[in-house]
Amino acid sequence: MGREKERMLAGEAYDPSDPELRRERERGRDRCRRYNETAQTETDRRDRLLRELFGAVGDDATVLPPFHCDYGYNVGVGDGFFANFGCVFLDAGPIAFGENCMLGPGVHVYTPTHPLDPEERAAGREFGDPVTVGDDVWIGGRAVITPGVEIGDGAVVAAGAVVVDDVPARTVVGGNPAGVIREIDDE
């Protein structure tokens, strides 16, 4: 493993133009292409390809094509995971979904981030900030989850929300930037 990949996996600033990382993104995108070309009836093939793409896959995980990611091996999904059509995971850092998570169509999850200083940003370095999603989370269509966010168990992210801060367990968040709309009680 090269130094830039080590830096990326450690959450440190790294050079995404590194040849090893470029090859791994190409491999991840090729695996996405093969996955996206499967027929709806090819469930066994889809399961095999998803397990080749992602770093961890629980039982009964479903991802409806088309789906796109950078590397794939930084993504882990728990039992009962469901992602609807058109989801995008930019996985320079870890993306971890718990059990029984549901994603609406077009959900985007981003881990890469860039320096705020323009000169540093122009140098081309970036870093990955992990995204962690708890169990029993529902993320509505076209929501965007930004780098470094943690979403608590049982939370709901409204369609179209842009999540820039952590989401407490058992809350509904929405808007841009997303804020707590209400708590979810047992009634």
C-alpha positions, 0 to 999 in steps of 0.5 A: 500500500502506497503512502497516499492511500495510507494517508487517505485511510487514516483520514489525513490530507492526501493527493487524490491524483496519486496513481494507485488511488486513480487505479482504485477509483477506476476499479471501483467505478468499473465494478459499479458499471458491472453492477449497474448493467445487471438485470432486475432478475439477477439477484444472485449476481447483484449480491456477489458484485455488491460484496466485491464492491463494498467492504462489508455487506450484511444479509438482505442488502439491496442497492437498486441501479444505477449506483455510483461510488469512488472506491467501494471498499470504504462502504459498509452496510448492515443487514436489511440495507436498502438504497433506491435508484440513483444513490451516490457514495463518495467514499474517500473515508469510511461510510458505515450504515447500520441495520435496516437503513432505507435510502430514497432515490438519489441520496448522496453521501460525501466523505471527501472534503477540501482545505478552506484556504484557497492556496492549500485547496489549489494544491489539490490535496483533500481528506476523507471525513467518515459518515456513520449512520445508525440502525433503523434510519430512513433517509428521504430522496435527494437528501445530501449527507456531508462529510463527518456527519453521524446519524443516530439510531431511528432518525429520519432525514426528510427528502431534500435535506442537506445534513451538515451536522450530526443528527440525534437518535429518534429525530426527524430533520429537514431543510437546508441546512437540516435542523431538527423538526421533531423528536420521534416518541413511542406513541 
